[in-house]
Amino acid sequence: MTASNAAGHGPTPQFGGIPVHKRLRAAAADLAPAVMARLVEQLPAYGALPSEQLRGEVTKEVDRGIRAFIEVLRIGELPGEAELARISESSARRADEGVPLEAVVGAYHFGAEECAAQVLAAAEPGDLPDVLLVQRRLLGYLRLVSCAVAAGYVQERQAALGDEQVARQALLSLLLEGGDPQSAADRAGIRLPPCYLVLGITVGPHPDELRPGVNHSVAARRKLRRLRNELQRQTPGVPLSVLSGDGGLVLIPYETPAADFSRTDRDRLSRLVEQLALVCGADLLVAAAAAAPDGVADAARLVGEVREVAEASGRGPGLYLLGDVLLEYQLSRPSPARDGLAALLDPLAGRPELLDTLRTFLSSGLDRRRAAARLQVHPNTVDYRLRKATEFTGLDVARGADQLTLRAALAAHDAVRRCEPTAG
């Protein structure tokens, strides 16, 4: 029968006329070793800890947790702020040591299970109200303790991840600036690979970003999170990135030296791009180059230019190396020839729909129906616009020689437009 507590707190549960906390206190010396045996046997993370730490700090924490629960049973009050703060600090140390959160929480549950088994074995049918009271206090104790464990653990991991992220960003900055990255790599705990695959990525919108009534910023963050997670999953080493909802730059560590980058490596990278697009649910246009760590800065500038050229020339989603856009890239460099080619399209300056149709028709493999579908017009409209473009420029997209000239003129036109100062 439950007895009143002389201290004026909650009732004291009793089994067989003996207060439960006294039964538990009498068994406390044997409880800690029993809990430790379960931790080592059933939680591999604890079994891997140094024996000195197990016998010292961890055993002491287990014993303290048992005695804290005994006090809960004695006075009927849950642990106060000081005890919960101590539990959070202990959990933070386990986080710093790399013990998984589920193992840290599990340790307290194992302790609670051993305590319950010890005292409930003495309960009789007439003790049912006290059994229920013990269970309520046990659940309340576990609720508070689990929250304190999680709070301490998460706070420590956030601090560690923040430091880790700062170190990684410092390494990324040095690589992009062309400095010596070795010291930054050492601080970040990262081995510099023989090569980085430098990716300049343009990320298209996820369908949810275009849907009315949907929070578009949330949809963009979800898309980006999936992209980052898949990059991490697919990369043996540590990828470095600076990404936003519409794209950015990624460095993927690669074991093949840049000089040995082959068609097989390109195919592997192309499959990765396809997988990333599938997982994040958006189109990806990716320009790429392979570079040794000391060549990352130049490679990053190159992939930025290749990406601009691929986008401006109407290329669709997918992977592009410099070799895929050689003509357009070369024509994007300043020269009298570039300006002369761009001038061929000056007659179309007031007719942007003709320029768009020329560009789309050429990038659609000279297929008028596919071009019409991409432009969302009738195929006859495509034919009409192409005839008008011929009238204005004297260049006929149906003639083989003029096709090459028009491709070059479009590339030069786009390059000149990018160099023009913006108004404002």
C-alpha positions as CSV (number, residue, x, y, z in Angstrom):
1,M,0.0,0.0,0.0
2,T,1.3,3.5,-0.9
3,A,2.6,5.4,2.1
4,S,2.6,9.2,2.6
5,N,5.9,10.8,2.2
6,A,7.3,12.4,5.4
7,A,9.1,15.0,3.3
8,G,5.8,16.3,2.1
9,H,6.3,15.3,-1.6
10,G,4.5,12.6,-3.6
11,P,3.3,9.3,-2.1
12,T,5.9,6.6,-1.6
13,P,5.1,3.4,-3.5
14,Q,5.6,0.1,-1.5
15,F,5.7,-3.5,-2.4
16,G,5.0,-5.9,0.4
17,G,5.1,-3.1,2.9
18,I,8.7,-2.1,1.9
19,P,9.2,1.2,0.1
20,V,10.3,0.6,-3.5
21,H,13.1,3.0,-3.3
22,K,14.6,1.1,-0.4
23,R,14.4,-2.2,-2.3
24,L,16.1,-0.5,-5.2
25,R,18.8,1.1,-3.1
26,A,19.6,-2.3,-1.5
27,A,20.2,-3.7,-5.0
28,A,22.0,-0.7,-6.4
29,A,25.5,-2.2,-6.1
30,D,24.5,-5.1,-8.4
31,L,22.4,-3.0,-10.8
32,A,25.3,-1.0,-12.3
33,P,27.3,-4.0,-13.3
34,A,24.2,-5.6,-14.8
35,V,23.4,-2.5,-16.8
36,M,27.1,-2.3,-18.0
37,A,27.0,-5.9,-19.2
38,R,23.9,-5.2,-21.3
39,L,25.4,-2.0,-22.7
40,V,28.6,-3.8,-23.9
41,E,26.7,-6.8,-25.2
42,Q,23.8,-5.1,-26.9
43,L,25.2,-1.7,-27.9
44,P,28.3,-2.2,-30.1
45,A,29.2,1.5,-29.7
46,Y,29.8,1.0,-26.0
47,G,31.6,-2.3,-26.5
48,A,34.1,-0.4,-28.7
49,L,34.9,2.2,-26.0
50,P,38.2,1.8,-24.1
51,S,37.9,-0.4,-21.1
52,E,39.3,2.3,-18.9
53,Q,36.5,4.6,-19.9
54,L,33.9,1.9,-19.4
55,R,35.1,1.1,-15.9
56,G,35.5,4.7,-15.0
57,E,33.2,7.5,-16.5
58,V,30.5,5.3,-18.1
59,T,30.1,3.1,-15.0
60,K,29.9,6.2,-12.8
61,E,27.2,7.7,-15.1
62,V,25.2,4.5,-15.0
63,D,25.4,4.3,-11.2
64,R,24.4,8.0,-10.9
65,G,21.4,7.5,-13.2
66,I,20.2,4.5,-11.1
67,R,20.5,6.6,-7.9
68,A,18.7,9.5,-9.5
69,F,15.8,7.3,-10.3
70,I,15.9,5.9,-6.7
71,E,15.5,9.6,-5.6
72,V,12.5,10.0,-7.9
73,L,10.8,7.0,-6.3
74,R,11.7,8.3,-2.8
75,I,10.4,11.9,-3.1
76,G,8.0,11.6,-6.0
77,E,9.7,14.4,-8.0
78,L,11.4,14.3,-11.3
79,P,15.0,15.4,-11.7
80,G,15.7,19.1,-11.5
81,E,17.5,21.4,-13.9
82,A,21.0,20.8,-12.4
83,E,20.7,17.0,-12.8
84,L,19.3,17.4,-16.4
85,A,22.1,19.7,-17.2
86,R,24.6,17.1,-16.0
87,I,22.9,14.5,-18.2
88,S,23.1,16.8,-21.2
89,E,26.9,17.4,-20.6
90,S,27.5,13.7,-20.4
91,S,25.5,13.1,-23.6
92,A,27.6,15.9,-25.3
93,R,30.8,14.0,-24.4
94,R,29.4,10.8,-26.0
95,A,28.6,12.8,-29.1
96,D,32.1,14.1,-29.2
97,E,33.4,10.5,-28.9
98,G,31.2,9.4,-31.9
99,V,28.8,7.3,-29.9
100,P,25.5,7.2,-31.8
101,L,22.5,9.0,-30.3
102,E,20.4,5.9,-30.2
103,A,23.1,4.1,-28.1
104,V,23.2,7.0,-25.6
105,V,19.4,7.0,-25.2
106,G,19.4,3.2,-25.1
107,A,21.8,3.2,-22.2
108,Y,19.3,5.0,-20.0
109,H,16.5,2.7,-21.1
110,F,18.5,-0.3,-20.3
111,G,19.1,1.2,-16.8
112,A,15.4,1.8,-16.4
113,E,14.6,-1.8,-17.5
114,E,17.0,-3.3,-15.0
115,C,15.6,-1.1,-12.2
116,A,12.0,-2.1,-13.1
117,A,12.8,-5.8,-13.3
118,Q,14.5,-5.6,-9.9
119,V,11.6,-4.1,-8.0
120,L,8.6,-5.4,-9.9
121,A,9.7,-9.0,-9.2
122,A,8.7,-8.3,-5.6
123,A,5.2,-6.9,-6.4
124,E,2.1,-8.8,-5.4
125,P,-1.5,-8.5,-6.8
126,G,-2.4,-6.2,-4.0
127,D,0.4,-3.8,-5.0
128,L,-1.1,-3.0,-8.4
129,P,-1.7,0.8,-7.5
130,D,1.9,1.1,-6.5
131,V,3.1,-0.8,-9.6
132,L,1.2,1.8,-11.7
133,L,2.7,4.6,-9.7
134,V,6.2,3.3,-10.2
135,Q,5.6,2.9,-13.9
136,R,4.3,6.5,-14.2
137,R,7.4,7.8,-12.4
138,L,9.6,5.6,-14.6
139,L,8.1,6.9,-17.8
140,G,8.2,10.5,-16.6
141,Y,11.9,10.1,-15.7
142,L,12.7,8.5,-19.1
143,R,10.9,11.3,-20.9
144,L,12.9,14.1,-19.2
145,V,16.2,12.2,-19.4
146,S,15.7,11.4,-23.1
147,C,15.0,15.0,-23.9
148,A,18.1,16.1,-21.9
149,V,20.2,13.5,-23.7
150,A,19.0,14.6,-27.1
151,A,19.5,18.3,-26.3
152,G,23.1,17.8,-25.2
153,Y,23.9,15.5,-28.1
154,V,22.4,17.7,-30.8
155,Q,24.0,20.8,-29.5
156,E,27.4,19.2,-29.5
157,R,26.9,17.8,-33.0
158,Q,25.7,21.1,-34.3
159,A,28.8,22.8,-32.9
160,A,31.1,20.1,-34.4
161,L,29.3,20.2,-37.8
162,G,29.7,24.0,-37.7
163,D,33.4,23.8,-37.1
164,E,33.7,21.0,-39.8
165,Q,31.7,23.1,-42.3
166,V,33.9,26.1,-41.7
167,A,37.0,24.0,-42.3
168,R,35.6,22.6,-45.5
169,Q,34.6,26.0,-46.8
170,A,38.1,27.3,-46.0
171,L,39.5,24.4,-48.1
172,L,37.1,25.1,-50.9
173,S,38.0,28.8,-50.9
174,L,41.7,28.0,-51.1
175,L,41.2,25.6,-54.0
176,L,39.2,28.2,-55.9
177,E,41.7,30.9,-55.2
178,G,44.6,28.8,-56.4
179,G,46.5,28.8,-53.0
180,D,48.2,25.9,-51.3
181,P,45.3,23.8,-49.9
182,Q,47.3,21.3,-47.9
183,S,47.1,23.0,-44.5
184,A,43.4,23.7,-45.0
185,A,42.8,20.1,-45.9
186,D,44.7,19.0,-42.8
187,R,42.5,21.2,-40.6
188,A,39.3,19.8,-42.3
189,G,40.6,16.3,-41.8
190,I,40.4,15.7,-45.6
191,R,42.9,13.9,-47.8
192,L,43.5,15.8,-51.0
193,P,42.7,13.5,-53.9
194,P,44.8,13.2,-57.1
195,C,42.0,14.9,-58.9
196,Y,38.8,16.9,-58.5
197,L,35.9,16.7,-60.9
198,V,34.9,20.4,-61.0
199,L,31.2,20.7,-61.8
200,G,29.4,23.9,-62.7
201,I,25.7,23.1,-62.2
202,T,22.6,24.9,-63.4
203,V,19.5,23.4,-61.5
204,G,16.2,23.8,-63.1
205,P,13.0,24.3,-61.1
206,H,11.3,21.3,-59.4
207,P,7.6,21.0,-60.5
208,D,6.6,22.1,-57.0
209,E,8.4,25.4,-57.5
210,L,6.0,26.1,-60.4
211,R,2.8,25.0,-58.7
212,P,0.4,27.7,-57.5
213,G,-0.3,27.5,-53.8
214,V,3.0,25.8,-52.9
215,N,5.7,27.4,-50.8
216,H,8.3,27.7,-53.5
217,S,11.2,28.4,-51.2
218,V,10.5,25.2,-49.2
219,A,10.3,23.3,-52.5
220,A,13.6,24.7,-53.6
221,R,15.3,23.9,-50.3
222,R,14.0,20.3,-50.4
223,K,15.3,19.9,-54.0
224,L,18.7,21.2,-52.9
225,R,18.8,19.0,-49.8
226,R,18.1,15.9,-52.0
227,L,20.9,17.0,-54.4
228,R,23.4,17.4,-51.6
229,N,22.5,14.1,-49.9
230,E,22.8,12.2,-53.2
231,L,26.1,13.8,-54.0
232,Q,27.4,12.7,-50.6
233,R,26.0,9.2,-51.0
234,Q,27.5,8.8,-54.5
235,T,30.9,10.2,-53.6
236,P,33.5,8.0,-51.8
237,G,35.4,11.1,-50.4
238,V,34.1,14.4,-49.2
239,P,32.5,16.6,-51.9
240,L,32.9,20.3,-51.5
241,S,30.2,22.6,-52.8
242,V,28.6,26.0,-52.9
243,L,25.1,25.6,-54.1
244,S,21.8,27.5,-54.2
245,G,18.4,26.7,-55.5
246,D,19.4,27.4,-59.1
247,G,22.9,25.9,-59.1
248,G,26.5,26.5,-58.2
249,L,29.8,24.7,-58.0
250,V,30.7,21.2,-56.8
251,L,34.1,19.6,-56.4
252,I,34.1,15.8,-56.3
253,P,37.2,14.0,-55.2
254,Y,38.4,11.5,-57.8
255,E,41.2,9.0,-57.7
256,T,42.0,9.0,-61.5
257,P,44.6,11.7,-62.3
258,A,43.2,14.5,-64.5
259,A,45.6,13.6,-67.3
260,D,44.1,10.1,-67.5
261,F,40.5,11.2,-67.6
262,S,39.0,9.0,-70.3
263,R,35.7,8.2,-72.1
264,T,34.9,5.7,-69.4
265,D,35.3,8.4,-66.7
266,R,33.1,10.7,-68.7
267,D,30.4,8.0,-69.0
268,R,30.5,7.4,-65.3
269,L,30.2,11.1,-64.6
270,S,27.3,11.4,-67.1
271,R,25.4,8.6,-65.2
272,L,26.0,10.5,-62.0
273,V,24.5,13.6,-63.4
274,E,21.5,11.6,-64.6
275,Q,21.1,10.1,-61.1
276,L,21.4,13.5,-59.4
277,A,18.7,14.9,-61.7
278,L,16.4,12.0,-61.0
279,V,16.8,12.3,-57.2
280,C,16.4,16.0,-56.9
281,G,13.5,16.0,-59.4
282,A,14.8,18.8,-61.6
283,D,16.8,19.2,-64.9
284,L,20.5,19.7,-64.5
285,L,22.9,21.3,-67.0
286,V,26.4,20.4,-65.8
287,A,29.7,21.7,-67.2
288,A,32.7,19.7,-66.0
289,A,36.4,19.5,-66.0
290,A,39.0,17.3,-64.3
291,A,41.9,19.0,-62.4
292,A,44.6,18.4,-59.9
293,P,44.0,20.3,-56.6
294,D,46.4,23.1,-57.7
295,G,44.5,23.4,-61.0
296,V,41.0,23.7,-59.5
297,A,40.9,27.5,-59.8
298,D,41.5,27.5,-63.5
299,A,39.0,24.5,-64.0
300,A,36.3,26.4,-62.1
301,R,36.7,29.4,-64.4
302,L,36.6,27.1,-67.4
303,V,33.4,25.2,-66.4
304,G,31.7,28.6,-65.7
305,E,32.4,29.6,-69.2
306,V,31.4,26.2,-70.7
307,R,28.2,26.3,-68.8
308,E,27.4,29.8,-70.1
309,V,28.1,28.8,-73.6
310,A,26.0,25.6,-73.3
311,E,23.1,27.5,-72.0
312,A,23.3,30.3,-74.5
313,S,23.5,27.9,-77.4
314,G,20.3,26.2,-76.4
315,R,21.8,22.9,-75.2
316,G,19.4,20.8,-73.1
317,P,20.0,19.2,-69.7
318,G,23.0,16.9,-69.4
319,L,26.8,16.9,-69.0
320,Y,29.1,19.1,-71.1
321,L,32.8,19.1,-71.3
322,L,34.8,21.7,-73.3
323,G,35.0,19.3,-76.2
324,D,31.2,19.4,-76.6
325,V,31.1,23.1,-77.2
326,L,34.4,23.8,-78.8
327,L,33.1,26.0,-81.7
328,E,30.7,28.0,-79.5
329,Y,33.4,28.4,-76.8
330,Q,36.0,29.6,-79.3
331,L,33.5,32.1,-80.8
332,S,32.8,33.4,-77.4
333,R,36.4,34.7,-77.1
334,P,36.8,38.4,-78.2
335,S,38.1,38.9,-81.8
336,P,37.2,40.7,-85.0
337,A,35.9,37.5,-86.4
338,R,33.5,37.1,-83.5
339,D,32.1,40.6,-83.9
340,G,31.8,40.1,-87.7
341,L,29.8,36.9,-87.2
342,A,27.6,38.5,-84.6
343,A,26.8,41.3,-87.0
344,L,25.3,38.8,-89.5
345,L,22.3,38.6,-87.2
346,D,21.9,42.4,-86.7
347,P,19.0,42.4,-89.1
348,L,17.1,40.3,-86.6
349,A,17.7,42.6,-83.7
350,G,14.1,43.7,-83.6
351,R,12.7,40.2,-84.2
352,P,13.6,38.1,-81.1
353,E,11.1,35.4,-82.1
354,L,13.2,34.8,-85.3
355,L,16.4,34.4,-83.3
356,D,14.7,32.0,-80.9
357,T,13.3,29.9,-83.8
358,L,16.7,29.7,-85.5
359,R,18.4,28.7,-82.3
360,T,15.7,26.1,-81.4
361,F,15.5,24.6,-84.9
362,L,19.3,24.1,-85.0
363,S,19.4,22.6,-81.4
364,S,16.5,20.3,-82.4
365,G,18.5,18.6,-85.1
366,L,16.7,20.5,-87.9
367,D,13.4,18.8,-86.9
368,R,10.7,21.4,-87.4
369,R,8.1,19.4,-85.4
370,R,10.4,19.1,-82.4
371,A,11.3,22.7,-82.7
372,A,7.6,23.7,-82.8
373,A,6.9,21.6,-79.7
374,R,9.7,23.3,-77.8
375,L,8.5,26.7,-79.0
376,Q,4.9,25.8,-78.4
377,V,3.8,26.9,-81.9
378,H,2.5,25.2,-85.0
379,P,5.2,23.7,-87.4
380,N,4.0,26.0,-90.1
381,T,4.9,28.9,-87.8
382,V,8.4,27.5,-87.6
383,D,8.6,27.4,-91.4
384,Y,7.3,30.9,-91.7
385,R,9.8,32.3,-89.2
386,L,12.7,30.5,-90.9
387,R,11.8,32.0,-94.3
388,K,11.6,35.5,-92.7
389,A,15.1,35.0,-91.1
390,T,16.4,34.0,-94.5
391,E,14.9,37.2,-96.0
392,F,16.5,39.4,-93.4
393,T,20.0,37.8,-93.2
394,G,20.5,36.1,-96.6
395,L,21.4,32.9,-94.7
396,D,19.2,29.8,-95.3
397,V,19.2,27.3,-92.5
398,A,18.3,24.6,-95.1
399,R,21.7,25.0,-96.8
400,G,24.5,23.0,-95.2
401,A,27.1,25.8,-95.5
402,D,24.8,28.3,-94.0
403,Q,23.9,26.1,-91.1
404,L,27.5,26.2,-89.9
405,T,27.6,30.0,-90.4
406,L,24.3,30.4,-88.5
407,R,25.5,28.3,-85.6
408,A,28.7,30.4,-85.4
409,A,26.8,33.6,-85.7
410,L,24.4,32.7,-82.9
411,A,27.4,31.8,-80.6
412,A,29.1,35.0,-81.4
413,H,25.8,37.0,-81.0
414,D,25.3,35.5,-77.5
415,A,28.9,36.2,-76.5
416,V,28.6,39.8,-77.6
417,R,25.3,40.2,-75.7
418,R,26.9,38.8,-72.5
419,C,29.7,41.4,-72.8
420,E,27.3,44.3,-73.2
421,P,26.9,46.4,-70.0
422,T,23.5,46.1,-68.5
423,A,21.3,49.1,-68.1
424,G,20.8,50.7,-64.7
